[in-house]
């Protein structure tokens, strides 16, 4: 721990804030043998944020503070809603997701406007990312309309179509952003990503195998469709995570990729809850913390990208 603290102080003295994430990424990857599990990624991202130095400093209105604050508030609201009653949880779940979804669309458009149109390499990637964010925001909106205003069961509904349409856009973004770095992608990275993706697919199949009541119902098809779509975006995401730990890509990627992984975990949990005999999922369920935190991570990553290149 003392070595890590000395490294943090040295980096803060020798580099400005804009260079800090890159420097941390390069040095931490040399100190630790980091694995690509969600827990290790989460700890690595928190180390990037230098949380302990932030809390002990007087600069309380730092965007790192607001990032942690947003995660804490989002989690607290969902948990409090579930402690009160089901109706409160549903209302809170809907009204928390909508502003986060809108913020996600706005920050995505801002990044596209600033970097996408004039960037021949990543321009198409950012256009696809905006398409992805818009599809999911429309899906959130349709879900809220169905549940709160029309008082209909929101699942399955047209909202699911927009969520699923967003996946090809997300996959296009990941591929287009990784193409310029294809010379840095090794066979071992591809192998590791493939093995991890197959393991997740195996987990999904194992869950399905243990549901004797599974049938080819319309809602069951959608429940399985989300994790299957996740497998396609998981493969390039894991490659991106490995590149990040090797210091080949910037901090924005760490936040976006971890957000994607959180969403994948949420989809697997959603499938399990939805396929269970009592269909125990509801809007505002604690599993929604994963989906909402994914929004927070991706919003923060995009905002950091804008601030980084604004200096």
N, C-alpha and C positions, 0 to 999 in steps of 0.2 A: 504493500500500500504506500510506503514512503517513497518508493521509486516512482509510482504513478503520480503522487502529489508533486514531487520535484519536477516531473515531466510537464505537468499542467502549468506550474509556475514559470518554467523556462519558456514554454510555448507562448504564454500570455505576455511575457516580456519581449520575446523576440519576434512576435508576429502580431499584425493587427487583427481585428475581429473577422474580417472577410477571409483571411487566410487560415483562421483557426481550425475550422472543421476539417480541411484537407490535411493540415499538419497532424491533428489528432488521429485521423484515420491511418495515415502512414505509419506513425509511431506505435500506436496500439497494436496494429497488426504484426509488428515486429516483436512486441513484448509477450503477447498472448497467442496461444494456438486456439483461435476462435472457431467455434463450430457454428453451423448454420441452423441451429434450433431456434425457435421463437424466443425462448428465454434469453439465450446468449445475444440474439439480435437486439432484444429490448434493452439489456444491460449495456450493450455497446452504444446504442443510440443515446441512452441516458448519460453515458460517459462523454459522448460528443457534446452534450448540452452543458456539461460541467455544473451539474445541479448543486453540489455542495458549496462551490465557490459562489454561485449565484445567491443561495440562501444566506450566506455569511456576508454578502456585500450590501452596499446601500443602493445599488442600481436595481430597484424593485420593479420598475416599469420596463424591463427588458422583455423582448418577445419570447425568450425562453421561459420567463415567468408565466406569460399568458398561455403558452403551450401546456405547461404543467397544470395551470389553473383550469384550462378548458377540459383537460382529461379528468381532473378531480371533480369538477362541477357536473360534467356529463355522467360520470359513474354514480355520483351521489344522487342526482335527480332520479335516475333509473331505479336505484336501490330503494330510495325513499318511497317512490311511487308504488313499488311492490309491497312495501311494508304497510302502506295505508290500505289499499284494496285494488282489485283488478281494474275497475273503471278508471281509477286515478293513474294506474300504471299505463293503461292504453292511451289516455290523453297526453300524459307526459312524453311517452315514447313517440307519438306523432309530432308533437310540437317541439321536440328537441331535434328530431331528424330534419325537419323542413328548413330551419335557418342554417343548419350545417350543410345541407345539400345545396342551398342557394349560395352560401359562401364558397363552396367548392366550385360551383359553376363560374362565379365571378372571378375568383383567383385564377382559374384555368384560362378564362378568356383574357385576363390581364397578361398572363405568361405568353399566350399565343400572340397577342398584339405586340408585346415587347420583343419577343425572340423568334416567333414562328414564321412570320411572313417574309422576313429578310434572311432567314437561315435555310439555305438550300439543302443542308444535311438533315436538320431536325425539324424542318417546317412541317412536313407531312405527319411527323410523330405528334406534334402539338395540336394539329388539326384533329387527329384521331382522338387525342386525349380530351379535347373539348367535346367531341361527339360522345365519348364515354360519360363524361360528367353530366352532360345535358340529358342523356338517356336515363341515368340513374335519378336525376332530380325529377324528371317527369314521372318516373316510376314511384318515387316517394310521394309526389303530389297526388297521383291517381290512387295510391294506397290510402292516403289520408282522406281524400274525398269519399271513397267507398266506405270507409269505416266510420268517420265522424259525421259526415254530412248526409250521405245516402243511407247510413246505418245498415250497410250490407257487409257480408263477410268479405274482407279484402283479399283473401287467398283461397283459391286461385282467382286471379282477375287480370284485366288488361295491364295492370302494373307489372306483373311478372314478365310480360312480353317486352316491356321497355328495359327491365333489368337484364334480361337475357340478350337483347339486342346490343346492350352496352359492352358485352364481352368481346365481340370481334373488334370493336374500336380499341379496347384496352390491349388486346393481343397485338393489333397493328402498331400501337404506340410502343410497346415493349420491343418488338422486332425492329422497328425503324430506329429506335434509339440505340439499340445494341449493334446494328449493322456497321456503323463507323468504327466500332471497337472489335470487329470480328477477328482481327489479327492477334488480339490479346486473349481471345477465348481459346483455351486449350482443350485437348481431348479429355483430359481428366475432369475439367469443369463440366463438359457435356455429360460425361459418365456420371459424375456426382449428382448433377441435376436430374438426369434420367432415373437414377436409383431412388432418389428422394421422391420424385413424382410417382414412381411405381409403388413405393411404400404407402403414399397417401391414397392412391387408387386401391391398394389392398385393404386399407382401413375402411374405405367407403364400401367395398364389396363385403367385408366382414360384417359391417353394420347391417347391410341389406340381407345378408344370409341369416341373421339372427331374428329377422322379423317374419314370423310364420304367416302373419295376416297381410303381408304385402300383396297387392294386386295391381292390375294395370289401370288403376283409376286415374282420372285427369289430374287430381292434386298430387298423387304419388309420382306421376311423371315429372311434374315441375319440381318436386322435392329432390328428386335424383338429378335433374338437369343442372341445378346450380353447382353441386360438387364436381360433376363431370366437366362442366365449362371451366371450373377452377383449375382442373388438371392442365388444361391447355395454357393458361396464363401462369401457372406455377413453374413450368419448365424454364421459360426465359427469366422469370423473377428470381429463381435460385441462382441462375448464372449471374444476374445483376448483383445479388447479395455477395457472391464470391468475389466478383470484381471490386466491389466496394471495400471488402475486408483486405484486399490486396492493394488498396489505395489507387485504383485505376479510375474510379468515378467519384463524383462529388457527393456531398451530404444530402442534397435533395433526393437522390436515389434511395438513400437509406430510409428516409421517411416514407416515400411513396411505396417502396417495396415492402416495408414492414406493414404499411396500411393494407396492401394487397394480401399479405399473409394473414393478418387479423381477419380480413373479410372471408378468406378461405376457411379459417377455423370456425367462424360464425356460420358459414353455409353448412359445414358438416354438422355442427350442433343443431342448426335449424332442421336439417334433414332428419336427424335422430329424433328430435322432439315432435316433428310433424308426422313421422311414421309410427310413433309410439301409439299404443292402443287408445289412450285418452287424448291424443293430439294436444299435448300440454303447452305448445307454443302460443303466445299471444303477443301483440304489439306492446313493447315496453318490458318484455321478459328480460331477465338479467343477461341472457345471451346477446341482447341488442347492444350491450356495452362494447362488444367486439366490433360490430358494424359502425357504431357511432365513433368509437376511438379510431377506426380506420379513416373516417372522414377527417378527424382532427390531425392525424399524422400527415395525411396527404396535403391538407390545406397548409399546415406549417411548413412542409417541405417545399411547396411551390412559393410560399411567401419568402422563405429564406433564400430561394433561388433569385427572386427579384431583388431582394436587398443586397445580396452578395455582388451582383453585377451592376448595381446602382452606385457602388462606391468606386 
